[in-house]
Amino acid sequence: MSKKIFSGVQPTGNLHLGNYLGAIKNFVELNNDDANECIFCVVDLHAITIKQDPKELKKNIRETVATFVASGIDPKKSIIFNQSGVAAHSEFAWILSCVARMGWLNRMTQFKEKAGKDKEKASIGLYSYPVLMAADILLYDATHVPVGDDQKQHLELCRDIAQKFNNDFGVENFLKVPEPLIQKVFSRIMSLKDGSKKMSKSELSDLSRINLTDDEDQIITKIKKAKTDPLLMPKDIKELEGRPEAQNLIGIYTSLNNSTFETSIKKYAGKNFSDFKNELSEVVVSKIIPISKEIKKLLEDNSFLDSILLDGVERANKIASKKIKNIKEIVGF
Ligand code: AQP
């Protein structure tokens, strides 16, 4: 079945193995299927919900484009663009913020986590982040949205917002209610230092994540230093219970090999973690180093990266401007 795909990544630096395994790897597979129409967005409007240094932001936008291309997304086939280049995203987000309910947004766990204890000091943008995300997706009639497991709640909200808009304005099926596409095997990659926290760009310790620009030595050191537990490798899935760090490392290994937990566990049952970590390093290096080298090469050619965005903005604008015109008509503007 042909799918209309939309997804985004924030240009907030330090793109990591979690972003790759949770989202970008899936983007590449979807891009490679000729039946799909794919749009991959560098969500720079989302990035500024937390204060950004303008020079760093510009650099990170290009680095995100370079990461998409280096990972295998073809910019001629799929649309790669930055969100701020298409004004309809902001316009539609405002309209949808008048449709979405405070009670719905109050339940969003990402806001609670990111705002921390001092909610009063968080930006309004951080609070309404999921409404902008709904606008992004719904503008392009996306049927499927590949995201990491952490974005599942936002996608459910997007579905609710679409249905409410259609009901409120009596336009059945005008906004398409999208389906999430979440990796089945292991969809949330955790910090290498704490198996209860997700691997994240903003975590202070660089040892908590494998960056997609890390070199071989950095990857090997980080995996060697990754937290484990004093037990041997599990002999079956049950033995993984209550061992989040072991589960995370085996999950990363399994996901990179497109394998299953059962197969990975069987291979290393009863062995020391050090043996497993050596092989895990080899797998991560073999998958990530080619991407890392390509990102660095692409970053030497800013005009090439900018031309991808310019072309993408033009193509995205064609689709979004038609949809926003119809939306304004429906709203009564
Ligand atoms: N740890 C993760 N495991 C699986 N998927 C993940 N994603 C992010 N972290 C993990 C997925 O990557 C896509 C792009 O994420 P994003 O950059 O738009 O937003 P994020 O979730 O805020 O990323 P970070 O790394 O966690 O940034 P900070 O540290 O700023 O909070 C999304 O599909 C996301 O699910």
Boltz pocket constraint, residues with backbone or C-beta under 6 A from the ligand:
constraints:
  - pocket:
      binder: B
      contacts: [[A, 8], [A, 9], [A, 10], [A, 11], [A, 12], [A, 14], [A, 18], [A, 19], [A, 20], [A, 21], [A, 22], [A, 23], [A, 146], [A, 147], [A, 148], [A, 149], [A, 150], [A, 151], [A, 187], [A, 188], [A, 189], [A, 190], [A, 198], [A, 199], [A, 200], [A, 201], [A, 202], [A, 203]]
      max_distance: 6.0
